[in-house]
Amino acid sequence: MRRLAIAIVGGGMAGLACGLAAARAGADVRIHEAQAVPGDVPSHHVDVVPNMLRDLVRLGVGDACVRAGFPYRRVTALSQRGTPLLSLDAPRLAGPSHPAALGMVRADLHAVLATAAMQAGACLRYGVHVAGLAQDRSGAMKVLDTGGDGMVADLVVLASGGAGALRAQVFGSEPVAPASNEWLYFLARRPYGLDEAIHAATGTGERVHVVPVNSSIVGVRLSARRPLPAVTPESVRAAMARFPGALGALAEHMDASQPVVRRLIRPALLDAPWTRGRVMAVGDCAHALPPHFGQAAAQALEDAIVLGELLRPGRAPADVAQAWFERRHPRVKQVMSIAMRAAHWDEAPDIDTDFLRLSRELDEVVRTPA
Ligand SMILES: Cc1cc2nc3c(=O)[nH]c(=O)nc-3n(C[C@H](O)[C@H](O)[C@H](O)COP(=O)(O)OP(=O)(O)OC[C@H]3O[C@@H](n4cnc5c(N)ncnc54)[C@H](O)[C@@H]3O)c2cc1C
């Protein structure tokens, strides 16, 4: 039987993971990525939370991620004086032979996924911008790309990120969600003994989350109550100095060769359905989750795992897309609703919202694999 030809648009985490899962399931996969250089992603960390690590293991790349990252097992919240308020053990959802969670440099995670996808047989094409999709008389999709060799695909997986002309072409334009918040990410020298995830807040509303990513570096995520007027090493240092102890000094030891990465938070779900015939939207293209509870990339991996499970020989491509949507939509909506309650609380804390309870609610949902 002929192998299903799958074109993936976008080589971010969603596209790479879908490429890996689909190639493992026996499809003929080509990933089109507009960036010219593999791994040319902003320099920051990814907090690989327990369900995300479990799903990296399910994708067969758990060990490679553990080798490239820094395992941690606990999240500690510090008081404004720097003393521990609360320590929670992260659940070991990836099983007894893997750690609970990891910090990783984003480019390392991309490299692990890209290598595994290629080893599984996927073809990765960099520097290829997909400008459009056209359906031929047989129903197959022609990929109109700058490379010019125009793959003809049975199924197109749109993993092109949170917005963009191609998504608008396929799904219609949707208003770009207003940015609710700005978070800053940078890498810094790891203070001695910082070997778990640390969360802290100041009396004036800044929050910081720090995760070790290797033996010498930590990833820092800073959210200020109001966006900094200008993001410079000085302004970041001044904002960080409001935190107690070693946290306050982290920006003094920023990796000077890497810029601070700004992330404007624009949470949004693409209007249902996330499919148009043989085209399906995955990752941030379908669901840009807020960063609370670290579910944005985790849900992109779930998209990939479910896609891989549904690719059975002889199954019609549009049926795969439809079945995929039916499984993914309710789950992502549930995760989004919990994460959004956390995001609202983060912007305007109220006494009725119990953040810990939300975190447990989320854990209950994602503890069961997609
Ligand atoms: C600073 C920062 C920190 C983050 N930290 C975390 C974290 O700790 N935990 C977490 O869960 N999530 C995190 N996220 C979110 C997470 O990175 C995304 O949810 C995840 O990567 C899935 O993204 P994606 O692959 O769908 O889209 P993207 O990462 O946006 O990738 C889309 C890709 O498609 C390519 N592309 C777009 N259009 C075209 C086209 N027409 N032709 C060809 N290629 C195209 C782009 O070049 C890009 O490489 C973070 C995001 C940012 C920005």
The ligand as an ORCA input file, in Angstrom:
! r2SCAN-3c Opt
* xyz 0 1
  C      10.207     32.934     24.773
  C       9.316     31.721     24.791
  C       9.397     30.829     25.852
  C       8.576     29.699     25.885
  N       8.665     28.840     26.925
  C       7.839     27.774     26.980
  C       7.914     26.832     28.064
  O       8.755     26.931     28.983
  N       7.019     25.803     28.076
  C       6.079     25.648     27.098
  O       5.280     24.713     27.143
  N       6.018     26.500     26.042
  C       6.859     27.546     25.963
  N       6.766     28.409     24.914
  C       5.742     28.160     23.877
  C       6.219     27.080     22.967
  O       7.481     27.456     22.454
  C       5.235     26.818     21.817
  O       3.959     26.596     22.330
  C       5.680     25.568     21.088
  O       6.977     25.781     20.593
  C       4.788     25.193     19.914
  O       5.002     26.115     18.926
  P       4.725     25.811     17.392
  O       5.699     24.824     16.866
  O       3.283     25.540     17.241
  O       5.007     27.251     16.780
  P       6.386     28.015     16.634
  O       7.341     27.674     17.675
  O       5.988     29.451     16.463
  O       6.938     27.456     15.260
  C       6.348     27.777     14.026
  C       7.395     27.584     12.947
  O       6.768     27.690     11.679
  C       7.607     28.417     10.797
  N       6.723     28.991      9.773
  C       5.722     29.883      9.953
  N       5.106     30.142      8.784
  C       5.734     29.390      7.848
  C       5.547     29.229      6.436
  N       4.570     29.875      5.783
  N       6.385     28.388      5.760
  C       7.364     27.694      6.440
  N       7.581     27.814      7.771
  C       6.775     28.648      8.461
  C       8.277     29.446     11.701
  O       9.490     29.895     11.161
  C       8.479     28.647     12.984
  O       9.737     28.013     13.041
  C       7.625     29.502     24.843
  C       7.540     30.398     23.762
  C       8.382     31.506     23.746
  C       8.282     32.459     22.572
*
